[in-house]
Amino acid sequence: MQETAEQYRWIDFNTIIGKCNISWVEEFYANALGYAVDDYTSTVRGKTISYAPDVID
């Protein structure tokens, strides 16, 4: 896992993230499950969030 994280430079990415609300993160992941394949959406506090590859790139 460490090698993969370093290869994709995820470790560097994590250092630029400030404080976050962990309950929102948990809600995002909980609501991302169970949708149609390739839907790439979740909801947090009633707001729809897309995490499609073309949106996050």
C-alpha distances in whole Angstrom, upper triangle without the diagonal:
4,5,5,6,9,10,11,12,11,11,15,15,15,17,20,20,23,24,23,25,22,25,25,21,21,24,23,20,23,25,23,23,26,27,28,25,25,26,24,26,26,28,28,31,33,32,30,27,26,22,23,22,25,25,22,22
4,5,5,6,9,10,10,10,9,12,14,13,15,18,19,21,23,23,25,23,26,26,22,23,26,24,22,25,27,25,26,29,30,31,28,27,29,26,28,27,30,29,33,35,33,32,28,27,24,25,23,26,26,23,23
4,5,5,6,9,10,10,10,13,15,15,17,20,21,24,25,26,28,26,29,28,24,25,28,26,24,27,29,27,27,30,31,31,28,27,29,26,29,29,31,31,35,36,35,33,29,28,24,25,22,25,26,23,22
4,5,5,6,8,8,10,13,13,14,16,19,19,22,24,24,26,24,27,26,22,23,26,23,21,24,26,23,24,27,27,28,25,23,25,23,25,25,28,28,32,33,32,30,26,24,21,21,19,22,23,19,19
4,6,5,6,5,6,9,10,10,13,15,15,19,21,20,23,21,24,23,20,21,24,22,20,23,25,22,23,26,27,28,25,24,25,22,24,24,26,26,30,31,29,28,24,23,19,20,18,21,21,18,17
4,5,5,6,6,8,10,11,13,15,16,20,22,22,25,24,27,26,23,24,27,25,23,27,28,26,27,30,30,31,28,27,28,25,27,27,30,29,33,34,32,31,27,26,22,23,20,23,23,19,19
4,5,8,9,10,12,14,15,17,19,22,24,25,27,26,29,28,24,26,28,26,24,27,29,26,27,30,30,30,27,25,27,24,26,27,30,30,34,35,33,31,27,25,21,22,19,21,22,19,17
4,5,8,9,9,12,14,15,16,20,22,22,25,23,26,25,21,23,25,22,21,25,26,23,24,27,27,27,24,22,24,21,23,24,26,27,30,31,29,27,23,21,18,18,15,17,18,15,14
4,5,5,6,9,10,12,13,17,20,20,23,22,25,24,21,23,25,23,22,25,27,24,26,29,29,29,27,25,26,23,24,25,27,27,30,32,29,28,24,22,19,20,17,19,19,16,14
4,5,5,6,9,10,11,15,17,17,20,19,22,20,17,19,22,19,18,22,23,21,23,26,26,27,25,23,24,20,22,22,24,23,27,28,26,25,21,20,17,18,16,18,18,14,14
4,5,5,7,9,10,14,16,17,20,19,22,21,18,20,23,21,20,24,25,23,25,29,29,30,28,26,27,24,25,24,26,25,28,30,28,27,24,23,20,22,20,22,21,17,17
4,5,5,7,9,13,16,17,20,20,23,22,19,22,25,22,22,26,27,25,27,31,31,32,30,28,28,24,25,25,27,26,29,31,28,28,24,23,20,22,20,21,21,17,16
4,5,6,7,11,14,14,18,17,21,19,16,19,21,19,19,23,24,22,24,28,27,29,27,25,25,21,22,22,23,22,25,27,25,24,20,20,17,19,17,18,17,13,13
4,5,5,9,11,12,15,14,18,17,14,17,20,18,18,21,22,21,23,27,27,29,27,25,25,22,22,21,22,21,24,26,24,24,20,20,17,20,19,21,19,15,16
4,6,8,11,13,16,16,20,19,17,20,22,21,21,24,26,25,27,31,31,32,31,29,29,25,25,24,25,24,26,28,26,26,23,23,21,23,22,23,22,18,18
4,6,10,12,15,16,20,18,17,20,22,20,21,24,25,24,27,30,30,32,31,28,28,24,24,23,24,22,24,27,24,24,21,21,19,22,20,21,19,16,17
4,7,8,12,13,16,15,13,16,18,17,18,21,22,21,24,28,27,29,29,26,26,22,22,20,21,19,21,23,21,22,18,19,17,20,20,21,19,15,17
4,6,10,12,15,14,13,17,19,18,19,22,23,23,26,29,29,32,31,29,28,24,23,22,21,19,20,23,22,22,20,21,20,23,23,24,21,18,20
4,7,9,12,12,12,15,16,16,18,20,21,22,25,28,28,31,31,29,28,25,23,21,20,17,18,22,20,22,20,21,20,24,24,26,23,20,22
4,6,9,8,8,11,13,13,14,17,18,18,21,25,25,28,28,27,25,22,20,17,17,14,15,18,17,18,16,19,18,21,22,24,21,18,21
4,5,6,7,9,10,11,13,15,16,17,20,23,24,27,27,26,24,21,19,16,15,11,12,16,15,17,16,19,18,22,23,25,22,20,23
4,5,5,6,9,10,11,12,14,15,17,21,22,25,26,25,23,20,19,16,15,12,13,16,17,18,16,19,18,22,23,25,22,20,23
4,5,5,6,9,10,10,12,14,16,19,20,24,25,24,23,20,18,14,13,10,10,14,15,16,15,18,18,22,24,26,23,21,25
4,5,5,6,9,10,10,12,15,18,18,22,23,22,20,17,15,11,10,6,8,11,11,13,12,15,15,19,21,23,19,18,22
4,5,5,6,9,10,11,13,17,17,20,21,20,18,15,14,11,10,8,11,14,13,14,12,14,13,17,19,21,18,16,19
4,5,5,6,9,10,11,15,16,20,20,20,19,16,14,11,11,9,11,14,14,15,14,16,15,18,20,23,21,19,22
4,6,5,6,8,10,13,14,18,19,19,17,15,12,9,8,6,8,10,11,12,11,14,14,18,20,22,20,19,22
4,6,5,6,9,12,13,16,17,16,14,11,9,6,6,6,9,10,10,10,8,10,10,14,16,19,16,15,19
4,5,5,7,10,12,15,15,15,14,11,10,7,9,9,13,14,14,12,11,12,11,14,16,19,17,16,19
4,6,6,9,11,14,15,16,15,13,11,8,9,9,12,13,14,13,13,14,14,17,19,22,20,19,23
4,5,8,8,12,14,14,12,11,8,5,6,8,10,10,11,10,10,12,12,15,18,20,18,18,22
4,7,7,10,11,11,9,7,6,4,7,10,13,13,12,10,9,10,9,12,14,17,16,15,19
4,6,9,10,11,10,10,9,8,10,13,16,15,16,13,13,13,13,14,17,20,19,18,21
4,7,9,11,10,11,10,10,12,15,17,16,17,15,15,15,15,16,19,21,20,21,24
4,6,8,7,8,8,8,11,15,17,16,15,13,13,12,13,13,16,18,18,19,22
4,6,5,8,9,11,14,18,20,19,18,15,15,13,14,13,16,18,18,19,22
4,5,8,10,12,16,19,22,21,20,16,16,13,13,12,14,16,17,18,20
4,5,9,12,15,19,22,20,19,15,14,11,10,8,10,12,13,14,16
4,6,9,12,16,19,17,15,12,11,8,9,8,11,13,12,14,16
4,7,11,14,17,16,14,10,8,6,5,5,8,10,10,11,14
4,7,10,13,12,10,7,5,4,6,7,11,13,11,12,15
4,7,10,9,8,6,5,7,8,10,14,16,13,14,17
4,7,6,5,4,6,9,11,13,17,18,15,16,20
4,5,5,7,7,11,12,16,19,20,17,17,21
4,6,9,10,14,16,19,22,23,20,20,24
4,7,9,13,16,18,22,22,19,20,24
4,6,10,13,16,19,19,16,17,20
4,7,10,12,16,16,13,14,18
4,7,9,12,13,10,11,15
4,6,9,10,7,8,12
4,6,8,6,6,10
4,6,5,6,9
4,5,5,6
4,6,6
4,6
4
